[in-house]
C-alpha cells in the first residue's frame, strides 16, 4: 500500500480478503490449519489488521464506513471459523466412534480369575 489510500482501494481489499478467507476456511481439513488461518486473517499482525492500520490515511468521512465494513468482516470470519471448528470436532468424534466399535454380542475373551463358587 502506498502513501495515498482511497476508500475504493480499501473496500476492494476487504472484498478480496473476504473471498479468500471464506475459501480457505471452508477448505481447512484440520484444527492446526484452521488456527493458522485465524492468525493469518484476524491476528495482531494479520491481513485485516493491516487494512485497519491503513484506515488512518483515509478522510474523516470514509473512516467510519471502512471501519464498519471491517468489523462486519471480522465478526463474519470469526463465525465461519467457529462453525468450521465445530464441524471438525464433530467429524473427529464421528471418526473415533466409527473406529472404536464394541460388539456386545460377542462371547468374552480370556479366562476368569478365581475359582467357581461351591
Secondary structure, DSSP 8 states (H G I E B T S, - for coil): --S---HHHHHHHHHHHHHHHHHHHHH--SHHHHHHHHHHHHSTTSHHHHHHHHGGGS-HHHHHHHHHHHHHHHHHHHHHHHHHHHHHHHHHHHHHHHHS---TTS---S--SS----
